[in-house]
């Protein structure tokens, strides 16, 4: 079996309901933002369940770094697609997205004031745990993907470049340069002979998905311009935000603010309150769209919340479905494998840069924070405790740090 191939699929693992439950647990416990989510996914699906090997997982991460939209959610959609087909991808997305979407929609409706009731320091403890999660992911991926001097150099240079050039486009340029460098430096001994992973999207379906992606991107603005229906305008705005953003969840916030605040759909104060609440929930930051949808028109519409949520994530589904069949074939190519050697090393560098900023810089402010982060890292790497338990204990640890000051 090729190092890229998926392990054989047990019936219980390919069942959409089982996939949903697995991702639901991750959606309830994956605090820390998109980089931490990739760490949780790696621990769950590479180490614990062995659905993917290290390099196959890095391939998925590299692909989703190229695509616009939320990279961690797209990786989850891709894993669900590989394990359970279209229904598996929908099950994975629903499980991972539902907890934070429901929490933010209820917050917008004024039902859940859970944010104010959390003890001081609890959320800070969750951020500290995210440092340990990302550090574990960086270390594990580096050991498997940066196995020689040139790959280590690519990873370090990629980290430096991303830290110095704080731009979403810089990540794409770094990955492209790393791929070209790998193509020039690395020479696989022979083609892998890899059989494409199953189940997968056919090439015709992939082309149709890409055509639909671009068709909606062009037609929705035209439809919104001639329609007086606010729902059409909302779907257009949120679809464009999900289709055109590079760089992850935080980058989508100014795009959404430009759509909903000037139009008078949501006040700026409400927008900022929702943004603060979004930091307190696990799962993808793109679920902030559910808060905004529920807030439009003064609040009270779960239908608006669902429509905005679906609209902002629809481009991710179409792009993953459109890219996967061609990616699966390309990565079996000998020259593509050489390029991927550089790309995978660069992905390690990107995670290393993210470990410092924003993960470390937003969570570590003193010696107590360092001790808690080190303890969480030991719990994950040495004691092999489940991530969800470390997350919960980390939140309590953050609260205790505040109490002891």
Protein Blocks (a to p, Z undefined) as FASTA:
>chain_A
ZZkbccdddfklmpmklmmmmmmmmmmmmghijklmmmmmmmmmmmmnomacfklmmmmm
mmmmmpgcjfklmmmmmmmmmmnojmlmmmmmmmmmmmmmmmmmmmmnomacmlmmpcgh
klmmmmmmmmmmmmmmmmmmmmmmmmbfklmmmmmmmmmmmmmmgcfklmmmmmmmmmmm
mmmmpccfbdfkiacddddddfklmmmmmmmmmmmmmmmmmmmmmpcbfklmmmmmmmmm
mmmpghijklmmmmmmmmmmmnomacfklmmmmmmmmmmpgcjfklmmmmmmmmgghiai
aklmmmmmmmmmmmmmmmmmmmmmmmmmmmmpmklmmmmmmmmmmmmmmmmmmmmpmmlm
mmmgbfklmmmmmmmmmmmmmnopafklmmmmmmmmmmmmmmmZZ
